[in-house]
Amino acid sequence: MGTSENAVKTQVWTALIAILLLKFMQMKSSWRWSLSNLAAMLRFNLLTYRDLWAWLDDPFGVPIREPDTIQLTLAL
């Protein structure tokens, strides 16, 4: 959070890109999202493993695909 001219320009461009991405997701979704609800729900589900496009159409459904559990073994 800078106050120089370059920092403010960077923050404005970042915000514009974020809003553009949110509007694109809102338009692609069959669910009737408001922009603020979409942003809030994305923030809540940021660290969950979900298919984004399936989630946009059915946000309260149970995810079908489970992540692959690949765990490396520790060789001693």
N, CA, C and O atoms as CSV, one atom per row, in Angstrom:
chain,resi,resn,atom,element,x,y,z
A,1,MET,N,N,0.838,-1.175,0.000
A,1,MET,CA,C,0.000,0.000,0.000
A,1,MET,C,C,0.879,1.231,0.000
A,1,MET,O,O,1.141,1.836,1.040
A,2,GLY,N,N,1.321,1.582,-1.176
A,2,GLY,CA,C,2.181,2.754,-1.315
A,2,GLY,C,C,1.377,4.004,-1.597
A,2,GLY,O,O,0.184,3.946,-1.893
A,3,THR,N,N,2.038,5.109,-1.501
A,3,THR,CA,C,1.387,6.391,-1.763
A,3,THR,C,C,2.031,7.134,-2.921
A,3,THR,O,O,1.590,8.222,-3.291
A,4,SER,N,N,3.083,6.540,-3.497
A,4,SER,CA,C,3.708,7.206,-4.640
A,4,SER,C,C,2.795,7.074,-5.860
A,4,SER,O,O,1.852,6.283,-5.859
A,5,GLU,N,N,3.085,7.853,-6.890
A,5,GLU,CA,C,2.241,7.841,-8.080
A,5,GLU,C,C,2.238,6.463,-8.740
A,5,GLU,O,O,1.191,5.981,-9.172
A,6,ASN,N,N,3.400,5.836,-8.818
A,6,ASN,CA,C,3.498,4.523,-9.437
A,6,ASN,C,C,2.740,3.471,-8.625
A,6,ASN,O,O,2.087,2.607,-9.209
A,7,ALA,N,N,2.812,3.525,-7.300
A,7,ALA,CA,C,2.108,2.564,-6.453
A,7,ALA,C,C,0.598,2.701,-6.589
A,7,ALA,O,O,-0.118,1.701,-6.634
A,8,VAL,N,N,0.119,3.925,-6.653
A,8,VAL,CA,C,-1.320,4.159,-6.792
A,8,VAL,C,C,-1.808,3.667,-8.150
A,8,VAL,O,O,-2.881,3.072,-8.241
A,9,LYS,N,N,-1.028,3.910,-9.214
A,9,LYS,CA,C,-1.403,3.412,-10.531
A,9,LYS,C,C,-1.468,1.884,-10.546
A,9,LYS,O,O,-2.381,1.302,-11.131
A,10,THR,N,N,-0.498,1.241,-9.902
A,10,THR,CA,C,-0.485,-0.220,-9.830
A,10,THR,C,C,-1.705,-0.739,-9.081
A,10,THR,O,O,-2.308,-1.727,-9.501
A,11,GLN,N,N,-2.076,-0.098,-7.992
A,11,GLN,CA,C,-3.237,-0.511,-7.219
A,11,GLN,C,C,-4.522,-0.324,-8.018
A,11,GLN,O,O,-5.414,-1.169,-7.948
A,12,VAL,N,N,-4.633,0.755,-8.767
A,12,VAL,CA,C,-5.831,0.997,-9.579
A,12,VAL,C,C,-5.935,-0.044,-10.677
A,12,VAL,O,O,-7.015,-0.592,-10.901
A,13,TRP,N,N,-4.829,-0.333,-11.373
A,13,TRP,CA,C,-4.851,-1.342,-12.436
A,13,TRP,C,C,-5.173,-2.727,-11.887
A,13,TRP,O,O,-5.903,-3.486,-12.523
A,14,THR,N,N,-4.643,-3.064,-10.722
A,14,THR,CA,C,-4.933,-4.359,-10.097
A,14,THR,C,C,-6.416,-4.469,-9.764
A,14,THR,O,O,-7.026,-5.513,-9.996
A,15,ALA,N,N,-6.992,-3.419,-9.232
A,15,ALA,CA,C,-8.420,-3.428,-8.912
A,15,ALA,C,C,-9.272,-3.545,-10.173
A,15,ALA,O,O,-10.272,-4.263,-10.180
A,16,LEU,N,N,-8.885,-2.848,-11.237
A,16,LEU,CA,C,-9.636,-2.931,-12.487
A,16,LEU,C,C,-9.575,-4.332,-13.095
A,16,LEU,O,O,-10.575,-4.823,-13.618
A,17,ILE,N,N,-8.421,-4.972,-13.030
A,17,ILE,CA,C,-8.291,-6.338,-13.541
A,17,ILE,C,C,-9.130,-7.299,-12.714
A,17,ILE,O,O,-9.775,-8.190,-13.268
A,18,ALA,N,N,-9.131,-7.131,-11.390
A,18,ALA,CA,C,-9.928,-7.998,-10.522
A,18,ALA,C,C,-11.420,-7.840,-10.824
A,18,ALA,O,O,-12.140,-8.837,-10.885
A,19,ILE,N,N,-11.889,-6.628,-11.009
A,19,ILE,CA,C,-13.299,-6.396,-11.321
A,19,ILE,C,C,-13.648,-6.968,-12.692
A,19,ILE,O,O,-14.733,-7.519,-12.876
A,20,LEU,N,N,-12.730,-6.839,-13.660
A,20,LEU,CA,C,-12.950,-7.411,-14.980
A,20,LEU,C,C,-13.093,-8.931,-14.915
A,20,LEU,O,O,-13.968,-9.499,-15.567
A,21,LEU,N,N,-12.241,-9.589,-14.133
A,21,LEU,CA,C,-12.343,-11.043,-13.963
A,21,LEU,C,C,-13.648,-11.439,-13.272
A,21,LEU,O,O,-14.279,-12.426,-13.653
A,22,LEU,N,N,-14.050,-10.677,-12.264
A,22,LEU,CA,C,-15.310,-10.962,-11.579
A,22,LEU,C,C,-16.505,-10.795,-12.518
A,22,LEU,O,O,-17.425,-11.613,-12.505
A,23,LYS,N,N,-16.493,-9.752,-13.320
A,23,LYS,CA,C,-17.598,-9.552,-14.273
A,23,LYS,C,C,-17.650,-10.664,-15.315
A,23,LYS,O,O,-18.736,-11.089,-15.708
A,24,PHE,N,N,-16.491,-11.141,-15.766
A,24,PHE,CA,C,-16.450,-12.241,-16.715
A,24,PHE,C,C,-17.046,-13.505,-16.092
A,24,PHE,O,O,-17.847,-14.191,-16.726
A,25,MET,N,N,-16.657,-13.813,-14.852
A,25,MET,CA,C,-17.214,-14.990,-14.176
A,25,MET,C,C,-18.712,-14.825,-13.952
A,25,MET,O,O,-19.465,-15.792,-14.067
A,26,GLN,N,N,-19.148,-13.616,-13.636
A,26,GLN,CA,C,-20.570,-13.354,-13.430
A,26,GLN,C,C,-21.348,-13.585,-14.720
A,26,GLN,O,O,-22.453,-14.127,-14.683
A,27,MET,N,N,-20.797,-13.187,-15.843
A,27,MET,CA,C,-21.478,-13.362,-17.118
A,27,MET,C,C,-21.490,-14.830,-17.561
A,27,MET,O,O,-22.456,-15.266,-18.189
A,28,LYS,N,N,-20.439,-15.604,-17.248
A,28,LYS,CA,C,-20.359,-17.002,-17.654
A,28,LYS,C,C,-21.241,-17.909,-16.799
A,28,LYS,O,O,-21.571,-19.019,-17.219
A,29,SER,N,N,-21.620,-17.462,-15.629
A,29,SER,CA,C,-22.378,-18.288,-14.698
A,29,SER,C,C,-23.865,-18.307,-15.051
A,29,SER,O,O,-24.418,-17.313,-15.523
A,30,SER,N,N,-24.500,-19.457,-14.813
A,30,SER,CA,C,-25.948,-19.529,-14.986
A,30,SER,C,C,-26.669,-19.114,-13.692
A,30,SER,O,O,-27.867,-18.833,-13.717
A,31,TRP,N,N,-25.964,-19.077,-12.593
A,31,TRP,CA,C,-26.497,-18.624,-11.306
A,31,TRP,C,C,-26.557,-17.102,-11.339
A,31,TRP,O,O,-25.649,-16.461,-11.867
A,32,ARG,N,N,-27.601,-16.524,-10.790
A,32,ARG,CA,C,-27.740,-15.062,-10.821
A,32,ARG,C,C,-26.997,-14.447,-9.631
A,32,ARG,O,O,-27.568,-14.275,-8.554
A,33,TRP,N,N,-25.735,-14.122,-9.835
A,33,TRP,CA,C,-24.883,-13.547,-8.808
A,33,TRP,C,C,-24.947,-12.028,-8.859
A,33,TRP,O,O,-25.034,-11.439,-9.936
A,34,SER,N,N,-24.904,-11.402,-7.700
A,34,SER,CA,C,-24.553,-9.985,-7.674
A,34,SER,C,C,-23.031,-9.933,-7.562
A,34,SER,O,O,-22.416,-10.887,-7.084
A,35,LEU,N,N,-22.433,-8.862,-7.984
A,35,LEU,CA,C,-20.980,-8.781,-8.004
A,35,LEU,C,C,-20.393,-8.872,-6.597
A,35,LEU,O,O,-19.355,-9.505,-6.401
A,36,SER,N,N,-21.033,-8.258,-5.636
A,36,SER,CA,C,-20.513,-8.300,-4.268
A,36,SER,C,C,-20.657,-9.691,-3.655
A,36,SER,O,O,-19.769,-10.135,-2.926
A,37,ASN,N,N,-21.764,-10.388,-3.939
A,37,ASN,CA,C,-21.916,-11.750,-3.427
A,37,ASN,C,C,-20.919,-12.702,-4.069
A,37,ASN,O,O,-20.383,-13.582,-3.396
A,38,LEU,N,N,-20.666,-12.539,-5.352
A,38,LEU,CA,C,-19.690,-13.381,-6.029
A,38,LEU,C,C,-18.301,-13.167,-5.437
A,38,LEU,O,O,-17.581,-14.135,-5.195
A,39,ALA,N,N,-17.919,-11.931,-5.204
A,39,ALA,CA,C,-16.609,-11.641,-4.613
A,39,ALA,C,C,-16.501,-12.233,-3.209
A,39,ALA,O,O,-15.465,-12.793,-2.850
A,40,ALA,N,N,-17.561,-12.114,-2.416
A,40,ALA,CA,C,-17.527,-12.657,-1.056
A,40,ALA,C,C,-17.460,-14.177,-1.063
A,40,ALA,O,O,-16.699,-14.763,-0.292
A,41,MET,N,N,-18.243,-14.827,-1.922
A,41,MET,CA,C,-18.230,-16.286,-1.974
A,41,MET,C,C,-16.905,-16.814,-2.519
A,41,MET,O,O,-16.432,-17.860,-2.075
A,42,LEU,N,N,-16.307,-16.116,-3.460
A,42,LEU,CA,C,-14.978,-16.517,-3.939
A,42,LEU,C,C,-13.943,-16.410,-2.831
A,42,LEU,O,O,-13.063,-17.263,-2.710
A,43,ARG,N,N,-14.047,-15.378,-2.035
A,43,ARG,CA,C,-13.113,-15.215,-0.916
A,43,ARG,C,C,-13.285,-16.337,0.101
A,43,ARG,O,O,-12.296,-16.828,0.646
A,44,PHE,N,N,-14.532,-16.756,0.369
A,44,PHE,CA,C,-14.780,-17.842,1.318
A,44,PHE,C,C,-14.257,-19.169,0.800
A,44,PHE,O,O,-13.803,-20.000,1.586
A,45,ASN,N,N,-14.311,-19.384,-0.509
A,45,ASN,CA,C,-13.920,-20.654,-1.110
A,45,ASN,C,C,-12.551,-20.611,-1.764
A,45,ASN,O,O,-12.240,-21.459,-2.601
A,46,LEU,N,N,-11.746,-19.656,-1.403
A,46,LEU,CA,C,-10.467,-19.459,-2.069
A,46,LEU,C,C,-9.533,-20.656,-1.907
A,46,LEU,O,O,-8.846,-21.020,-2.861
A,47,LEU,N,N,-9.488,-21.265,-0.755
A,47,LEU,CA,C,-8.553,-22.359,-0.512
A,47,LEU,C,C,-9.222,-23.725,-0.567
A,47,LEU,O,O,-8.674,-24.694,-0.041
A,48,THR,N,N,-10.379,-23.827,-1.182
A,48,THR,CA,C,-11.030,-25.122,-1.351
A,48,THR,C,C,-10.734,-25.660,-2.733
A,48,THR,O,O,-10.451,-24.901,-3.660
A,49,TYR,N,N,-10.800,-26.968,-2.866
A,49,TYR,CA,C,-10.514,-27.611,-4.140
A,49,TYR,C,C,-11.830,-27.849,-4.862
A,49,TYR,O,O,-12.508,-28.843,-4.605
A,50,ARG,N,N,-12.197,-26.947,-5.760
A,50,ARG,CA,C,-13.447,-27.046,-6.525
A,50,ARG,C,C,-13.180,-26.665,-7.970
A,50,ARG,O,O,-12.284,-25.874,-8.265
A,51,ASP,N,N,-13.977,-27.243,-8.873
A,51,ASP,CA,C,-13.941,-26.813,-10.265
A,51,ASP,C,C,-14.664,-25.468,-10.333
A,51,ASP,O,O,-15.841,-25.373,-9.987
A,52,LEU,N,N,-13.961,-24.441,-10.776
A,52,LEU,CA,C,-14.506,-23.083,-10.731
A,52,LEU,C,C,-15.770,-22.944,-11.552
A,52,LEU,O,O,-16.745,-22.359,-11.081
A,53,TRP,N,N,-15.779,-23.470,-12.775
A,53,TRP,CA,C,-16.929,-23.282,-13.655
A,53,TRP,C,C,-18.136,-24.067,-13.166
A,53,TRP,O,O,-19.265,-23.596,-13.300
A,54,ALA,N,N,-17.927,-25.252,-12.601
A,54,ALA,CA,C,-19.044,-26.012,-12.028
A,54,ALA,C,C,-19.558,-25.313,-10.769
A,54,ALA,O,O,-20.763,-25.285,-10.518
A,55,TRP,N,N,-18.649,-24.755,-9.987
A,55,TRP,CA,C,-19.055,-24.065,-8.762
A,55,TRP,C,C,-19.867,-22.816,-9.072
A,55,TRP,O,O,-20.816,-22.506,-8.352
A,56,LEU,N,N,-19.512,-22.088,-10.138
A,56,LEU,CA,C,-20.258,-20.890,-10.497
A,56,LEU,C,C,-21.715,-21.197,-10.813
A,56,LEU,O,O,-22.599,-20.388,-10.530
A,57,ASP,N,N,-21.971,-22.380,-11.408
A,57,ASP,CA,C,-23.339,-22.742,-11.774
A,57,ASP,C,C,-24.111,-23.375,-10.618
A,57,ASP,O,O,-25.340,-23.301,-10.585
A,58,ASP,N,N,-23.403,-23.998,-9.668
A,58,ASP,CA,C,-24.058,-24.639,-8.523
A,58,ASP,C,C,-23.202,-24.420,-7.277
A,58,ASP,O,O,-22.484,-25.330,-6.864
A,59,PRO,N,N,-23.261,-23.229,-6.666
A,59,PRO,CA,C,-22.337,-22.906,-5.580
A,59,PRO,C,C,-22.609,-23.653,-4.273
A,59,PRO,O,O,-21.712,-23.769,-3.438
A,60,PHE,N,N,-23.817,-24.155,-4.081
A,60,PHE,CA,C,-24.134,-24.803,-2.814
A,60,PHE,C,C,-24.191,-26.310,-2.933
A,60,PHE,O,O,-24.581,-26.992,-1.986
A,61,GLY,N,N,-23.807,-26.840,-4.086
A,61,GLY,CA,C,-23.782,-28.281,-4.291
A,61,GLY,C,C,-22.540,-28.917,-3.677
A,61,GLY,O,O,-21.578,-28.231,-3.331
A,62,VAL,N,N,-22.579,-30.220,-3.551
A,62,VAL,CA,C,-21.445,-30.967,-3.018
A,62,VAL,C,C,-20.466,-31.216,-4.165
A,62,VAL,O,O,-20.874,-31.639,-5.247
A,63,PRO,N,N,-19.181,-30.958,-3.937
A,63,PRO,CA,C,-18.223,-31.183,-5.021
A,63,PRO,C,C,-18.128,-32.659,-5.376
A,63,PRO,O,O,-18.098,-33.516,-4.493
A,64,ILE,N,N,-18.082,-32.954,-6.665
A,64,ILE,CA,C,-18.052,-34.335,-7.130
A,64,ILE,C,C,-16.629,-34.878,-7.156
A,64,ILE,O,O,-16.386,-36.014,-6.748
A,65,ARG,N,N,-15.716,-34.090,-7.622
A,65,ARG,CA,C,-14.352,-34.554,-7.817
A,65,ARG,C,C,-13.517,-34.340,-6.566
A,65,ARG,O,O,-13.461,-33.236,-6.022
A,66,GLU,N,N,-12.880,-35.390,-6.123
A,66,GLU,CA,C,-11.976,-35.298,-4.984
A,66,GLU,C,C,-10.566,-35.101,-5.507
A,66,GLU,O,O,-10.229,-35.617,-6.572
A,67,PRO,N,N,-9.741,-34.370,-4.787
A,67,PRO,CA,C,-8.362,-34.186,-5.248
A,67,PRO,C,C,-7.585,-35.494,-5.155
A,67,PRO,O,O,-7.822,-36.320,-4.273
A,68,ASP,N,N,-6.654,-35.659,-6.084
A,68,ASP,CA,C,-5.806,-36.834,-6.045
A,68,ASP,C,C,-4.870,-36.734,-4.845
A,68,ASP,O,O,-4.218,-35.712,-4.633
A,69,THR,N,N,-4.814,-37.808,-4.067
A,69,THR,CA,C,-3.945,-37.802,-2.889
A,69,THR,C,C,-2.629,-38.482,-3.254
A,69,THR,O,O,-2.512,-39.707,-3.241
A,70,ILE,N,N,-1.682,-37.677,-3.567
A,70,ILE,CA,C,-0.344,-38.177,-3.866
A,70,ILE,C,C,0.567,-37.682,-2.764
A,70,ILE,O,O,0.832,-36.487,-2.634
A,71,GLN,N,N,1.039,-38.626,-1.976
A,71,GLN,CA,C,1.924,-38.253,-0.888
A,71,GLN,C,C,3.222,-39.019,-1.060
A,71,GLN,O,O,3.226,-40.233,-1.262
A,72,LEU,N,N,4.288,-38.309,-0.978
A,72,LEU,CA,C,5.592,-38.937,-1.121
A,72,LEU,C,C,5.976,-39.646,0.160
A,72,LEU,O,O,5.603,-39.212,1.250
A,73,THR,N,N,6.710,-40.721,0.039
A,73,THR,CA,C,7.188,-41.436,1.225
A,73,THR,C,C,8.574,-40.952,1.568
A,73,THR,O,O,9.362,-40.600,0.691
A,74,LEU,N,N,8.851,-40.939,2.808
A,74,LEU,CA,C,10.141,-40.486,3.293
A,74,LEU,C,C,11.055,-41.690,3.423
A,74,LEU,O,O,10.799,-42.573,4.243
A,75,ALA,N,N,12.092,-41.742,2.648
A,75,ALA,CA,C,13.033,-42.861,2.704
A,75,ALA,C,C,14.089,-42.566,3.751
A,75,ALA,O,O,14.743,-41.523,3.719
A,76,LEU,N,N,14.244,-43.487,4.670
A,76,LEU,CA,C,15.248,-43.293,5.732
A,76,LEU,C,C,16.494,-44.051,5.448
A,76,LEU,O,O,17.439,-44.002,6.235
